Amino acid sequence: MIDPRHLRTLRALGDHGTVIDTAAALHLTPSAVSQQLASLARSTGCAILERHGRRVVLTEAGKVLLTHAETILEQIERAHTDLRHFQQRQVSHRRISAFPTAIAGFVAGAVARLAVRLPGWHVEIEEAETDESLTLLLDHDVDLAVVMITPNEPRLADHRIELLPLAVENYCAVLPTGHPLAGSTPLRLEDLAAENWVLSRHNTSCREIVASACATAGFQPRVKHHTTDFAAAVGIVAAGLGITVVPELGLPPILPNSVRTRPITSHTPKRQIAAAIRRNSDHSELVDTLRTAATDRCGPQTEGTV
């Protein structure tokens, strides 16, 4: 008989590619992973792995079994969901991951609110950026991931993941106090085309969101300083070394007197925030609480579904 735990190991191998990476993802030793895969091969009567040099790869039979593993594990997830509906007491343990500004902006508050309303619930928070969160979700290390929707993350389209919109967050401009655009006139993104910019490096979600909005506005930002920390970016602006745009959740709670923030009225960069869950799982209570907290902090969802 096929052990579902061994199917999960097979699926992890399909995701991570090597026995060592699979073992790390599942918090097992490489020897334990190899033993589970060998046991799976014996139970099916088929060779599911073959050696290519120093690596192992799935055989054609292994690829067929991997397809069935997805279906079987999804059905098990659905069974757990249905059984939870029959529990007599509202007791639940959940682990969620989220990027830092979401944790500070609304996730921690939502978890605290849930604990008051449902004392039997125990929710743990793990800090992780979107790419790491999706790995944790697919490896069953978390039950829900709060993520940013960006085109450079292909796993957002993984058929095993369902995305539920939480909020759309606007970026605002951060300018030195004495800057000509720091006054009260409406500020368009294109008005900042000639400025020296402070942004994160390439291949980050925030850089991609801002670069896309600037391209739509008809220019490429002239980036002079790089940091992924929003407080550091504001500090560079405060020193008079450039300007930046920051998502609302990323603004430090106390701003230096030497900077001003301005809403952007045209081609506003936005980031979509969603809850990612494994398909066929049910975390509606947690998602609803997160959505309420995110809406309170960022405003209503205005860009449709993810």
Residue pairs with C-beta under 8 A, 6 or more apart in sequence:
1 43
2 40
2 43
2 44
2 72
3 36
3 39
3 40
3 43
4 72
4 73
4 76
5 36
6 36
6 37
6 39
6 40
6 43
7 40
7 65
7 69
7 72
7 73
8 26
8 69
8 73
8 140
9 22
9 26
9 28
9 33
9 36
9 37
9 40
10 37
10 40
10 48
10 62
10 65
10 66
10 69
11 66
11 69
11 70
11 73
12 22
12 25
12 26
12 139
13 19
13 22
13 33
13 37
13 58
14 58
14 66
15 22
15 25
15 135
15 138
15 139
16 22
16 24
16 25
18 55
18 56
19 30
19 33
19 34
19 37
19 56
20 30
22 28
22 33
23 29
23 30
23 32
23 33
25 135
25 139
26 33
26 139
28 36
37 48
37 49
40 48
40 65
41 47
41 48
41 49
44 61
44 65
46 59
46 61
46 62
46 65
47 59
47 61
47 62
48 58
48 59
48 61
48 62
48 65
49 56
49 57
49 58
49 59
49 62
50 56
50 57
50 59
51 57
58 66
70 160
74 160
74 279
74 280
75 280
77 278
77 279
77 280
77 281
78 280
80 281
81 280
81 281
81 282
84 92
84 282
85 282
89 120
90 118
90 120
90 121
91 120
91 121
92 118
92 120
92 121
92 122
93 121
93 122
93 123
93 124
94 121
94 122
94 123
94 124
94 143
94 144
94 283
94 286
95 123
95 124
95 126
95 141
95 142
95 143
96 107
96 111
96 123
96 124
96 125
96 126
96 142
96 143
96 144
96 145
96 146
96 286
97 125
97 126
97 127
97 128
97 132
97 133
97 136
97 137
97 142
97 144
97 145
97 146
98 107
98 125
98 126
98 127
98 128
98 133
98 145
98 146
99 127
99 128
99 129
99 130
99 133
99 146
99 147
99 148
100 127
101 230
101 247
101 249
101 250
102 146
102 249
102 273
102 294
103 125
103 127
104 249
105 248
105 249
105 294
105 297
105 298
106 167
106 249
106 290
106 293
106 294
106 296
106 297
106 298
107 125
107 146
107 290
107 293
108 125
109 293
110 289
110 290
110 292
110 293
110 294
111 123
111 125
111 289
113 289
113 293
114 121
114 123
114 285
114 286
114 289
115 121
115 122
115 123
117 289
118 285
121 285
123 286
126 136
126 141
126 142
128 136
128 145
129 205
130 145
130 147
130 148
130 150
130 153
130 205
131 153
131 155
133 142
133 145
133 146
133 147
133 276
134 145
134 147
134 153
134 155
134 156
134 158
134 161
134 276
135 155
136 142
136 145
137 143
137 144
137 145
137 161
137 276
137 277
137 278
138 155
138 158
138 160
138 161
138 278
140 278
143 277
143 278
143 281
143 283
143 286
144 275
144 276
144 277
144 283
144 286
144 287
145 275
145 276
145 277
146 166
146 273
146 274
146 275
146 276
146 290
147 153
147 156
147 163
147 273
147 274
147 275
147 276
148 205
148 209
148 271
148 272
148 273
148 274
149 156
149 163
149 271
149 272
149 273
149 274
149 306
150 156
150 205
150 208
150 209
150 271
151 208
152 203
152 205
152 208
153 205
155 161
156 163
156 276
159 279
160 278
160 279
161 276
161 277
161 278
161 279
162 276
162 277
162 278
162 279
163 274
163 275
163 276
163 306
164 274
164 275
164 276
164 277
164 287
164 291
164 306
165 272
165 273
165 274
165 291
165 301
165 303
165 304
165 305
165 306
166 273
166 274
166 275
166 287
166 290
166 291
166 294
166 295
166 301
167 272
167 273
167 291
167 294
167 295
167 297
167 298
167 299
167 301
168 270
168 271
168 272
168 273
168 298
168 299
168 301
168 302
168 303
169 247
169 248
169 249
169 270
169 271
169 272
169 273
169 298
170 247
170 248
170 263
170 264
170 268
170 269
170 270
170 298
170 299
171 209
171 210
171 213
171 245
171 246
171 247
171 248
171 264
171 268
171 269
171 270
171 271
172 245
172 246
172 248
172 251
172 261
172 262
172 263
172 264
173 181
173 187
173 192
173 243
173 244
173 245
173 261
173 262
173 263
173 264
174 233
174 234
174 237
174 243
174 244
174 245
174 246
174 251
174 259
174 260
174 261
175 181
175 182
175 237
175 243
175 259
175 260
175 261
175 262
176 182
176 237
176 238
176 240
176 243
176 258
176 259
176 260
177 257
177 258
177 259
177 260
179 243
179 260
181 187
181 191
181 192
181 262
182 260
182 262
186 265
186 266
187 262
187 263
187 264
187 265
188 217
188 264
188 265
188 266
188 267
189 213
189 214
189 217
189 245
189 264
189 266
189 267
189 268
189 269
190 217
190 218
190 219
190 266
190 267
192 221
192 243
192 245
193 214
193 217
193 218
193 219
193 221
194 222
195 221
195 222
195 242
195 243
196 222
196 224
196 225
196 241
196 242
196 243
197 221
197 222
197 223
197 224
197 225
197 242
197 243
197 244
198 223
198 224
198 225
198 226
198 227
198 233
198 236
198 237
198 241
198 242
198 243
198 244
199 206
199 207
199 210
199 221
199 223
199 225
199 226
199 233
199 244
200 206
200 207
200 226
200 227
200 228
201 207
201 226
201 228
204 228
205 271
206 228
206 247
206 271
209 269
209 270
209 271
210 221
210 245
210 269
211 220
211 221
212 269
213 267
213 268
213 269
213 270
214 220
214 221
214 267
216 267
217 266
217 267
224 241
224 242
225 233
225 236
225 241
225 242
227 233
227 236
230 246
230 247
230 250
230 251
230 252
231 252
233 244
233 246
234 244
234 246
234 251
234 252
234 255
234 256
234 259
235 256
236 242
236 244
237 243
237 244
237 259
238 256
238 258
238 259
239 258
240 258
245 264
245 269
246 261
247 269
247 271
248 297
248 298
249 297
249 298
251 261
255 261
270 303
272 303
272 306
273 294
273 298
274 306
275 283
275 286
275 287
275 290
275 291
277 283
277 287
291 301
295 301
